[in-house]
Amino acid sequence: MRSKIFFVAYIIAFNAIWTLWVLVGYPRLVRIGERTLLYALINLAVRGLLWVLPVFVYLRCLDRVDPCVYLKLKKHWLRGVLVGLAFAALIFLLLLPEHGPPR
């Protein structure tokens, strides 16, 4: 029962924080310029802090499991990185004729 309460609290807190980001933070971020490196870095950092980090903290502190093992990120990680890079290269090559080289 205790774990269900923590999980529901996590879901509520996540939605509240994400809504706050969308309403307050993101409009300010857009002013930087959506095609800038700083925009991309801040966007990735915010998503990592709000989407990924809390999951790892929840699994470590409340479920008391190793998040990397639980999420199956330790075994075959290199294969996953290589497949991800291959798909990224494929997408880049498919979009190159339409959009041209990056500036």
DSSP file (Angstrom, degrees, kcal/mol; ACC not computed):
  #  RESIDUE AA STRUCTURE BP1 BP2  ACC     N-H-->O    O-->H-N    N-H-->O    O-->H-N    TCO  KAPPA ALPHA  PHI   PSI    X-CA   Y-CA   Z-CA
    1    1 A M     >        0   0    0      0, 0.0     4,-1.9     0, 0.0     5,-0.2   0.000 360.0 360.0 360.0 -39.8    0.0    0.0    0.0
    2    2 A R  H  >  +     0   0    0      1,-0.2     4,-2.1     2,-0.2     5,-0.2   0.902 360.0  51.3 -62.1 -41.5    2.9    2.4    0.9
    3    3 A S  H  > S+     0   0    0      1,-0.2     4,-2.2     2,-0.2    -1,-0.2   0.850 107.4  53.5 -66.8 -33.2    4.5    1.9   -2.5
    4    4 A K  H  > S+     0   0    0      2,-0.2     4,-2.5     1,-0.2    -1,-0.2   0.898 108.0  50.3 -66.8 -39.4    1.2    2.7   -4.3
    5    5 A I  H  X S+     0   0    0     -4,-1.9     4,-2.4     2,-0.2    -2,-0.2   0.924 111.9  47.5 -64.1 -44.3    0.9    5.9   -2.4
    6    6 A F  H  X S+     0   0    0     -4,-2.1     4,-2.4     2,-0.2    -2,-0.2   0.892 111.8  50.8 -63.4 -39.1    4.4    6.9   -3.3
    7    7 A F  H  X S+     0   0    0     -4,-2.2     4,-2.4     2,-0.2    -2,-0.2   0.926 111.3  46.5 -65.9 -44.6    3.8    6.0   -6.9
    8    8 A V  H  X S+     0   0    0     -4,-2.5     4,-2.4     2,-0.2    -2,-0.2   0.898 112.7  50.9 -63.7 -40.3    0.6    8.1   -7.1
    9    9 A A  H  X S+     0   0    0     -4,-2.4     4,-2.8    -5,-0.2    -2,-0.2   0.899 109.7  51.0 -63.3 -40.2    2.5   11.0   -5.4
   10   10 A Y  H  X S+     0   0    0     -4,-2.4     4,-3.0     2,-0.2    -2,-0.2   0.934 110.4  48.2 -61.3 -47.0    5.2   10.7   -8.0
   11   11 A I  H  X S+     0   0    0     -4,-2.4     4,-2.4     2,-0.2    -2,-0.2   0.916 114.1  46.5 -61.5 -44.1    2.8   10.8  -10.9
   12   12 A I  H  X S+     0   0    0     -4,-2.4     4,-2.3     2,-0.2    -2,-0.2   0.931 114.6  46.8 -64.1 -45.9    1.0   13.8   -9.4
   13   13 A A  H  X S+     0   0    0     -4,-2.8     4,-2.7     2,-0.2     5,-0.2   0.910 111.9  51.0 -63.7 -42.4    4.3   15.6   -8.7
   14   14 A F  H  X S+     0   0    0     -4,-3.0     4,-2.9    -5,-0.2     5,-0.2   0.944 112.0  46.1 -60.5 -48.0    5.7   14.8  -12.2
   15   15 A N  H  X S+     0   0    0     -4,-2.4     4,-2.3     1,-0.2    -1,-0.2   0.884 113.5  49.5 -64.4 -38.1    2.5   16.1  -13.9
   16   16 A A  H  X S+     0   0    0     -4,-2.3     4,-2.2    -5,-0.2    -1,-0.2   0.931 114.5  43.9 -65.8 -45.2    2.5   19.3  -11.8
   17   17 A I  H  X S+     0   0    0     -4,-2.7     4,-2.4     2,-0.2    -2,-0.2   0.908 114.5  49.1 -68.1 -41.5    6.2   20.0  -12.5
   18   18 A W  H  X S+     0   0    0     -4,-2.9     4,-2.6    -5,-0.2    -1,-0.2   0.909 111.3  49.8 -64.9 -40.6    5.9   19.2  -16.2
   19   19 A T  H  X S+     0   0    0     -4,-2.3     4,-2.5    -5,-0.2     5,-0.2   0.911 110.2  50.8 -62.6 -42.1    2.9   21.5  -16.5
   20   20 A L  H  X>S+     0   0    0     -4,-2.2     4,-2.7     2,-0.2     5,-0.9   0.909 110.4  49.8 -61.2 -42.3    4.7   24.2  -14.7
   21   21 A W  I  <>S+     0   0    0     -4,-2.4     5,-3.2     3,-0.2     4,-0.4   0.933 112.1  47.5 -61.0 -46.0    7.7   23.8  -17.1
   22   22 A V  I  <5S+     0   0    0     -4,-2.6    -2,-0.2     1,-0.2    -1,-0.2   0.887 119.1  39.6 -64.8 -39.0    5.4   24.0  -20.1
   23   23 A L  I  <5S+     0   0    0     -4,-2.5    -1,-0.2    -5,-0.2    -2,-0.2   0.843 135.0  13.3 -80.9 -33.8    3.5   27.0  -18.9
   24   24 A V  I  X5S+     0   0    0     -4,-2.7     4,-0.7    -5,-0.2    -3,-0.2   0.829 128.6  38.1-111.3 -49.5    6.4   29.0  -17.4
   25   25 A G  I  ><S+     0   0    0     -5,-0.9     4,-1.9    -4,-0.4     3,-0.4   0.926 109.2  54.5 -77.2 -46.1    9.8   27.7  -18.5
   26   26 A Y  H  ><S+     0   0    0     -5,-3.2     4,-2.3     1,-0.2     5,-0.2   0.891 103.0  55.3 -62.5 -42.6    9.3   26.6  -22.1
   27   27 A P  H  > S+     0   0    0      0, 0.0     4,-0.8     0, 0.0    -1,-0.2   0.881 110.7  47.7 -58.5 -34.2    8.0   30.0  -23.3
   28   28 A R  H  < S+     0   0    0     -4,-0.7     4,-0.4    -3,-0.4     3,-0.4   0.871 109.5  53.1 -70.9 -36.0   11.2   31.6  -21.9
   29   29 A L  H >X S+     0   0    0     -4,-1.9     3,-1.5     1,-0.2     4,-0.6   0.876 101.2  59.7 -65.8 -37.2   13.3   28.9  -23.5
   30   30 A V  H >< S+     0   0    0     -4,-2.3     3,-1.0     1,-0.3     4,-0.3   0.808  92.6  67.8 -62.5 -29.4   11.8   29.6  -27.0
   31   31 A R  T 3< S+     0   0    0     -4,-0.8    -1,-0.3    -3,-0.4    -2,-0.2   0.765  89.8  64.3 -63.0 -23.7   13.0   33.2  -26.8
   32   32 A I  T <4 S-     0   0    0     -3,-1.5    -1,-0.3    -4,-0.4    -2,-0.2   0.851 124.1 -93.3 -65.8 -33.4   16.6   31.9  -27.1
   33   33 A G    X<  -     0   0    0     -3,-1.0     3,-1.4    -4,-0.6     6,-0.3   0.174  19.7-124.2 117.9 121.2   15.8   30.6  -30.5
   34   34 A E  T 3  S+     0   0    0     -4,-0.3    -1,-0.1     1,-0.3    -3,-0.1   0.597 107.9  55.6 -71.4 -10.5   14.6   27.1  -31.4
   35   35 A R  T 3  S+     0   0    0     -3,-0.1    -1,-0.3     4,-0.0     2,-0.3   0.110  87.4 103.5-108.3  21.3   17.4   26.5  -33.9
   36   36 A T  S <> S-     0   0    0     -3,-1.4     4,-1.7     1,-0.1     5,-0.1  -0.701  73.7-128.5-104.7 157.1   20.3   27.2  -31.4
   37   37 A L  H  > S+     0   0    0     -2,-0.3     4,-2.7     1,-0.2     5,-0.2   0.880 110.2  57.1 -66.7 -38.4   22.6   24.8  -29.7
   38   38 A L  H  > S+     0   0    0      1,-0.2     4,-2.6     2,-0.2     5,-0.3   0.903 105.1  51.4 -60.8 -41.2   21.8   26.4  -26.3
   39   39 A Y  H  > S+     0   0    0     -6,-0.3     4,-2.6     2,-0.2    -1,-0.2   0.935 111.6  47.1 -58.5 -47.6   18.1   25.7  -26.8
   40   40 A A  H  X S+     0   0    0     -4,-1.7     4,-2.5     2,-0.2    -2,-0.2   0.912 113.1  48.1 -63.1 -43.5   18.8   22.1  -27.6
   41   41 A L  H  X S+     0   0    0     -4,-2.7     4,-2.4     2,-0.2    -1,-0.2   0.922 114.2  45.1 -65.5 -44.2   21.1   21.6  -24.6
   42   42 A I  H  X S+     0   0    0     -4,-2.6     4,-2.8    -5,-0.2     5,-0.2   0.920 113.1  51.4 -64.9 -42.8   18.7   23.3  -22.2
   43   43 A N  H  X S+     0   0    0     -4,-2.6     4,-2.2    -5,-0.3    -2,-0.2   0.921 112.5  45.7 -60.0 -45.5   15.8   21.3  -23.6
   44   44 A L  H  X S+     0   0    0     -4,-2.5     4,-2.4     2,-0.2    -1,-0.2   0.896 113.0  50.7 -64.9 -40.1   17.7   18.0  -23.2
   45   45 A A  H  X S+     0   0    0     -4,-2.4     4,-2.6     2,-0.2    -2,-0.2   0.924 111.1  47.5 -64.5 -44.5   18.9   18.9  -19.7
   46   46 A V  H  X S+     0   0    0     -4,-2.8     4,-2.5     2,-0.2     5,-0.3   0.921 113.0  48.4 -63.7 -43.6   15.3   19.8  -18.5
   47   47 A R  H  X>S+     0   0    0     -4,-2.2     4,-2.9    -5,-0.2     5,-0.9   0.903 112.5  49.0 -64.3 -40.0   14.0   16.6  -20.0
   48   48 A G  I  X>S+     0   0    0     -4,-2.4     5,-2.9     3,-0.2     4,-0.7   0.912 114.5  45.1 -64.3 -41.9   16.7   14.5  -18.4
   49   49 A L  I  <5S+     0   0    0     -4,-2.6    -2,-0.2     3,-0.2    -1,-0.2   0.842 123.8  33.8 -70.8 -33.3   16.1   16.2  -15.0
   50   50 A L  I  <5S+     0   0    0     -4,-2.5    -2,-0.2    -5,-0.2    -3,-0.2   0.779 130.8  26.9 -95.5 -28.1   12.3   15.9  -15.1
   51   51 A W  I  <5S+     0   0    0     -4,-2.9     4,-0.4    -5,-0.3    -3,-0.2   0.836 129.5  26.1-101.6 -41.9   11.8   12.6  -17.0
   52   52 A V  I >X<S+     0   0    0     -5,-0.9     4,-1.8    -4,-0.7     3,-0.6   0.929 113.4  54.1 -95.1 -52.3   14.9   10.4  -16.4
   53   53 A L  H 3><S+     0   0    0     -5,-2.9     4,-2.5     1,-0.2     5,-0.2   0.891 105.8  53.2 -55.9 -46.0   16.5   11.4  -13.1
   54   54 A P  H 3> S+     0   0    0      0, 0.0     4,-2.8     0, 0.0    -1,-0.2   0.855 106.7  54.0 -60.3 -32.4   13.3   11.0  -11.0
   55   55 A V  H <> S+     0   0    0     -3,-0.6     4,-2.6    -4,-0.4     5,-0.2   0.930 110.2  46.3 -65.3 -44.3   12.8    7.5  -12.3
   56   56 A F  H  X S+     0   0    0     -4,-1.8     4,-2.4     2,-0.2     5,-0.2   0.907 114.6  47.2 -64.5 -41.5   16.3    6.5  -11.2
   57   57 A V  H  X>S+     0   0    0     -4,-2.5     4,-3.1     2,-0.2     5,-0.5   0.919 112.2  50.5 -65.4 -43.4   15.9    8.1   -7.8
   58   58 A Y  I  X>S+     0   0    0     -4,-2.8     4,-2.0    -5,-0.2     5,-1.7   0.938 113.4  44.6 -59.7 -48.2   12.5    6.5   -7.3
   59   59 A L  I  <5S+     0   0    0     -4,-2.6     6,-2.1     3,-0.2     5,-0.3   0.909 118.7  43.2 -65.0 -41.2   13.9    3.0   -8.2
   60   60 A R  I  <5S+     0   0    0     -4,-2.4    -2,-0.2     4,-0.2    -1,-0.2   0.945 125.7  29.1 -70.2 -48.4   17.0    3.4   -6.1
   61   61 A C  I  <5S+     0   0    0     -4,-3.1    -3,-0.2    -5,-0.2    -2,-0.2   0.876 131.8  26.6 -86.3 -39.8   15.4    5.0   -3.0
   62   62 A L  I  <<S+     0   0    0     -4,-2.0    -3,-0.2    -5,-0.5    -4,-0.1   0.886 131.6  32.0 -95.6 -43.4   11.8    3.7   -2.9
   63   63 A D  S   <S-     0   0    0     -5,-1.7    -3,-0.2     2,-0.1    -4,-0.2   0.638  94.4-140.7 -87.8 -13.4   12.0    0.3   -4.7
   64   64 A R        +     0   0    0     -6,-0.4     2,-0.3    -5,-0.3    -4,-0.2   0.901  56.0 125.9  54.7  47.8   15.6   -0.3   -3.5
   65   65 A V  S    S-     0   0    0     -6,-2.1    -1,-0.2     4,-0.0    -2,-0.1  -0.894  73.2 -98.0-125.9 159.9   16.8   -1.8   -6.7
   66   66 A D     >  -     0   0    0     -2,-0.3     4,-3.0     1,-0.2     3,-0.3  -0.706  33.0-149.7 -75.8 115.2   19.7   -0.9   -9.0
   67   67 A P  H  > S+     0   0    0      0, 0.0     4,-2.7     0, 0.0     6,-0.2   0.866  93.0  52.9 -58.6 -38.2   18.0    1.2  -11.7
   68   68 A C  H  4>S+     0   0    0      2,-0.2     5,-3.5     1,-0.2     6,-0.8   0.889 114.7  41.2 -66.6 -38.0   20.4    0.2  -14.4
   69   69 A V  H >45S+     0   0    0     -3,-0.3     3,-1.2     3,-0.2    -1,-0.2   0.928 115.5  50.3 -72.4 -45.1   19.8   -3.5  -13.8
   70   70 A Y  H 3<5S+     0   0    0     -4,-3.0    -2,-0.2     1,-0.3    -1,-0.2   0.885 115.2  42.7 -60.7 -40.6   16.0   -3.1  -13.3
   71   71 A L  T 3<5S-     0   0    0     -4,-2.7    -1,-0.3    -5,-0.2    -2,-0.2   0.367 113.1-121.2 -88.1   5.3   15.8   -1.1  -16.6
   72   72 A K  T < 5S+     0   0    0     -3,-1.2    -3,-0.2    -5,-0.1    -4,-0.1   0.905  70.1 134.7  56.7  47.7   18.1   -3.6  -18.3
   73   73 A L      < +     0   0    0     -5,-3.5    -4,-0.2    -6,-0.2    -5,-0.1   0.485  58.8  61.6-101.0  -5.9   20.6   -0.9  -19.2
   74   74 A K  S >  S+     0   0    0     -6,-0.8     3,-0.7     2,-0.1     2,-0.4   0.859  89.9  69.1 -89.4 -37.9   23.7   -2.9  -18.1
   75   75 A K  T 3  S-     0   0    0      1,-0.2    -1,-0.0     2,-0.1     0, 0.0  -0.688 117.1  -3.7 -88.7 132.2   23.6   -5.9  -20.4
   76   76 A H  T 3> S+     0   0    0     -2,-0.4     4,-1.7     1,-0.1    -1,-0.2   0.783  81.7 145.9  62.1  31.3   24.2   -5.3  -24.1
   77   77 A W  H <>  +     0   0    0     -3,-0.7     4,-2.3     1,-0.2     5,-0.2   0.874  67.7  55.2 -66.8 -36.2   24.5   -1.6  -23.7
   78   78 A L  H  > S+     0   0    0      1,-0.2     4,-2.6     2,-0.2    -1,-0.2   0.906 106.0  51.5 -64.8 -40.2   27.1   -1.2  -26.5
   79   79 A R  H  > S+     0   0    0      1,-0.2     4,-2.5     2,-0.2    -1,-0.2   0.907 109.8  50.5 -61.1 -41.5   24.8   -3.0  -28.9
   80   80 A G  H  X S+     0   0    0     -4,-1.7     4,-2.3     2,-0.2    -2,-0.2   0.900 110.4  48.7 -63.8 -41.1   22.0   -0.5  -28.0
   81   81 A V  H  X S+     0   0    0     -4,-2.3     4,-2.6     2,-0.2    -2,-0.2   0.922 112.4  48.7 -64.1 -43.8   24.3    2.5  -28.5
   82   82 A L  H  X S+     0   0    0     -4,-2.6     4,-2.3     2,-0.2    -2,-0.2   0.899 111.7  48.5 -65.1 -40.4   25.4    1.2  -31.9
   83   83 A V  H  X S+     0   0    0     -4,-2.5     4,-2.4     2,-0.2    -1,-0.2   0.915 111.9  50.4 -64.8 -41.9   21.9    0.5  -33.0
   84   84 A G  H  X S+     0   0    0     -4,-2.3     4,-2.3     1,-0.2    -2,-0.2   0.914 111.4  47.5 -61.2 -43.6   20.9    4.0  -31.9
   85   85 A L  H  X S+     0   0    0     -4,-2.6     4,-2.5     2,-0.2    -1,-0.2   0.886 110.5  52.7 -64.6 -38.8   23.8    5.6  -33.8
   86   86 A A  H  X S+     0   0    0     -4,-2.3     4,-2.3     2,-0.2    -2,-0.2   0.924 111.1  45.9 -63.6 -43.9   22.9    3.5  -36.9
   87   87 A F  H  X S+     0   0    0     -4,-2.4     4,-2.7     2,-0.2     5,-0.2   0.897 111.4  52.4 -66.1 -39.1   19.3    4.7  -36.8
   88   88 A A  H  X S+     0   0    0     -4,-2.3     4,-2.4     2,-0.2    -2,-0.2   0.918 111.0  47.4 -61.7 -43.0   20.4    8.3  -36.2
   89   89 A A  H  X S+     0   0    0     -4,-2.5     4,-2.6     2,-0.2    -2,-0.2   0.898 111.8  50.6 -64.5 -40.7   22.7    8.1  -39.3
   90   90 A L  H  X S+     0   0    0     -4,-2.3     4,-2.2     2,-0.2    -2,-0.2   0.929 111.5  46.9 -63.3 -45.7   20.0    6.6  -41.4
   91   91 A I  H  X S+     0   0    0     -4,-2.7     4,-2.2     2,-0.2    -2,-0.2   0.917 112.0  51.6 -62.1 -43.1   17.5    9.3  -40.4
   92   92 A F  H  X S+     0   0    0     -4,-2.4     4,-1.5    -5,-0.2    -2,-0.2   0.934 111.2  47.0 -58.9 -46.6   20.2   11.9  -41.1
   93   93 A L  H  < S+     0   0    0     -4,-2.6    -1,-0.2     1,-0.2    -2,-0.2   0.855 112.4  49.8 -66.0 -34.6   20.8   10.5  -44.6
   94   94 A L  H  < S+     0   0    0     -4,-2.2     4,-0.4     1,-0.2    -1,-0.2   0.841 115.7  42.4 -72.2 -32.6   17.1   10.3  -45.4
   95   95 A L  H  X S+     0   0    0     -4,-2.2     4,-2.6    -5,-0.2     5,-0.4   0.649  94.9  82.0 -88.0 -15.1   16.5   13.9  -44.3
   96   96 A L  H  X S+     0   0    0     -4,-1.5     4,-2.5     1,-0.2    -1,-0.2   0.905  90.4  48.6 -59.1 -45.8   19.6   15.3  -46.0
   97   97 A P  H  4 S+     0   0    0      0, 0.0    -1,-0.2     0, 0.0    -2,-0.1   0.864 116.4  44.5 -63.9 -32.4   18.2   15.5  -49.5
   98   98 A E  H  4 S+     0   0    0     -4,-0.4    -2,-0.2    -3,-0.2    -3,-0.1   0.902 129.8  20.3 -77.8 -41.7   15.0   17.3  -48.2
   99   99 A H  H  < S-     0   0    0     -4,-2.6    -3,-0.2     1,-0.2    -1,-0.1   0.566  98.9-133.3-108.7 -11.5   16.6   19.8  -45.8
  100  100 A G     <  -     0   0    0     -4,-2.5    -1,-0.2    -5,-0.4    -2,-0.1  -0.177  49.5 -32.2  81.8 178.1   20.2   20.0  -47.0
  101  101 A P  S    S-     0   0    0      0, 0.0     2,-0.0     0, 0.0     0, 0.0  -0.337  76.6 -93.5 -69.6 152.7   23.4   19.9  -44.9
  102  102 A P              0   0    0      0, 0.0    -2,-0.0     0, 0.0    -6,-0.0  -0.307 360.0 360.0 -65.5 149.7   23.2   21.3  -41.3
  103  103 A R              0   0    0     -3,-0.1    -3,-0.0    -2,-0.0     0, 0.0   0.409 360.0 360.0 -98.4 360.0   24.2   24.9  -40.8
